[in-house]
Amino acid sequence: MKIEIKVPKLAGDKEECVLTHWYKNNGDEVKENEAIAEIMVEKIIMEIKSPATGRLKILIKENEEIIQGQVIGSVNTP
């Protein structure tokens, strides 16, 4: 099953942010709640955690602008 990884909705007016770094590579195994990426919103760095255990599929490259709620990747579970 494919589970989407979305940018969390945050309080405040600013919807735009930047995906600054993936801690894992495309196709890597990830565990549920493992930190897999980092985003920057108004100079604040936040970690994105894996929603499930499985294989990571990256959809957005590092340093790309994204918006809150956007799908940035997925985890394919066994």
C-alpha positions in Angstrom: 0.0 0.0 0.0 1.2 3.5 -0.8 1.0 6.1 2.0 1.6 9.7 1.1 4.1 12.0 2.9 2.6 15.5 3.2 4.0 18.8 4.4 2.2 19.4 7.7 -0.2 22.3 8.0 1.3 24.9 10.4 -0.2 27.8 12.2 0.5 31.2 10.7 -0.1 33.0 7.4 3.0 31.7 5.5 2.0 28.7 3.3 5.3 28.4 1.4 8.3 26.6 2.6 11.4 24.9 1.2 12.4 21.2 1.4 16.0 21.6 2.5 17.2 18.1 2.9 16.3 14.4 2.6 17.9 12.2 5.2 17.3 9.1 3.1 17.6 8.3 -0.6 14.9 7.3 -3.1 14.2 3.6 -2.6 15.7 3.4 1.0 13.9 1.5 3.7 12.4 3.7 6.3 10.7 3.0 9.7 7.5 4.6 11.0 8.2 7.9 12.9 11.8 8.0 11.6 13.0 11.5 10.5 13.3 11.4 6.8 13.4 15.0 5.6 13.7 18.6 6.8 11.8 21.7 5.7 12.3 25.4 6.4 9.4 27.7 7.1 10.3 31.4 7.8 13.9 30.4 8.9 12.6 27.7 11.2 13.8 24.1 10.5 11.3 21.3 11.0 11.7 17.5 10.5 9.2 15.4 8.5 8.8 11.9 9.9 7.8 8.8 8.0 4.1 7.9 8.3 4.8 4.2 8.0 7.5 1.5 7.6 8.4 0.6 4.0 10.3 1.8 1.0 10.6 5.6 0.4 9.7 7.2 -2.9 10.8 10.8 -3.3 8.7 13.2 -5.4 10.2 16.6 -4.6 13.9 17.5 -4.8 16.0 19.3 -2.2 15.8 23.1 -2.2 12.4 23.1 -4.1 9.7 25.4 -2.9 6.7 23.6 -1.5 3.4 24.5 0.2 1.7 23.2 3.4 -0.3 20.1 2.7 1.7 19.2 -0.5 2.7 15.6 -1.1 6.5 15.3 -1.2 6.8 11.6 -1.4 5.4 8.3 -0.3 6.1 5.1 1.6 5.3 1.8 -0.1 4.4 -0.7 2.7 4.8 -4.5 2.3 
